Amino acid sequence: MSARLVSLSPGIAPNIPLQRPVLLIGRHPECDVRIDSPKISRRHCCIAMAYDRVIARDLGSRNGLRVNGRVVEEARLAAGDEVAIGHLIYRVENIAAAPAMAPAAVPAPVGKPETSLPSLPSSADDEDGDLVPLLD
């Protein structure tokens, strides 16, 4: 999946290519995407990608995370969504959702009798005395 956050404030904020499974965004030098602004928290938010999903999660930031104008703690992103990280606004681009895979049908066994799990031993069956009783 190739996705990115495109800055709607060119020159103020960088475009953010989503090239890792999890991207940490904030002011701290150890963040994957460092935005040096007092309105951005040290660890502001993270963007996670898995399969056909892109998820944005606020990490307790002071100025919040908004998706399409609504303050969120976590939200699934779609192409065209506007994401505000603090005061910086981005548009989500190039999220190509993979087609949903239908679960494969498992054919029923032919000619085999239905089997069941064996029963658990009881203390009456414990000739060696090595079973530990379960506490209620």
N, C-alpha and C positions, 0 to 999 in steps of 0.2 A: 504494500500500500504506500502510495506517495501522497503525502499531505503537507500542508504548510499553513502557517498563520501569516497573512499579508497585512502589514501595517497600513492603517488608514491615516496615519500621521507620518508621512514620509519625512525622513531627515531627523525625526525625534526618536523614533523607535525602530529597531531592526526587524526585518522579516524573520520568521522563525520556521526553519524547515524541521519537520517532525521526522527525524531519521533514527530515533532510538525508541525502544519499547516504552521507556519512561523518561521524561524530560523535566528537570527541576528548573523553575523560573523564579528569579528573585534578584536581590541586590548583593547577596553574599558571594564572595569570590569563588566558592566551591560549586555554585549553581551551574548547570549546563548552559543556560541562557542567562547572562548577567545583564541586568538593566539598572544602570546607576542613576537612580532617582529617589529622592526622599519620600515620594508617594508610593514606592514599591517596597514591600516588606523584604526582609532578608531572605526568607523562604516563602515566597508569595503563593505559588500554586504549582501544580504539576500537571502534565499532560501525559496520559498513558494510552498506548495503542495495543490492541489485542484483536487478532482476527480482522473483522470488518468494523471494529468499533474504535472510536477515539473519545476518551473521557477526560474532562477537565475537572480538577478538584482543588478547591481553595484549601490552603494549609494554615488557616487561622490568621490570615492577613488583616492588617488594619483597615485598608481601603477596599477590600473585597474583590470578588470575582463576579462578573455579570455576563450572562449569555442572553443575547437579544433583549437587553435592557432589564433583565430580572436578576436580582442577587441570588446566587446559588452557592451551595456547598460543594455539589457535584452535579455534572450534567454531561449527557452524551452529546457530542458535537456532530453536526451534519454540514455538508457543503453549503456555503452561503451564510452560515450563522455568524453573528458578530459577537466577539468575545472582548470584554473590557477587563484588562489586567491593571487594577488601579485606575489611573487616568488615561491609559493607552488603549486604543481600540484597534482590534484586528478583525479580519474577515477570514473564515476558514475556506480553504480551497483544496481541490483535488482529492476529496475523500471518495474513493471508488469502492462502493459496497460490493462485496463478493456476493454472488447469488446464493440464497439460502439453500443448503443441502438438505434434502428430505432424508430422514433416517432410512437406512436400507432395510428392506423387509427380510426377516429371517424365516426361512421355510420351516414348517413343522416337521419333526422327524417322522419318517415313514417306516411303519412296521416295528418300531421300538416301543416297549411299554413305558408308561410314565414312571419315572423313578422318584423316590422321596429321600430326604436326608435321613441318616441314621438317628436313632433316639439317643439322648444323652444318658450316660450311666447314672444310676442312683446309688445311694449308700448301701442298698440291699445287694447290689451287684459288685460291691467293692470287697473282693476277697482278700486283697493285699493290704487294705487300709491306707492306700496312698492318695485317695481323693480328698481334696480340701473342700469342706462345706462352704456354700455361698452364704453370705450374711444377708439378712433381709433388711 
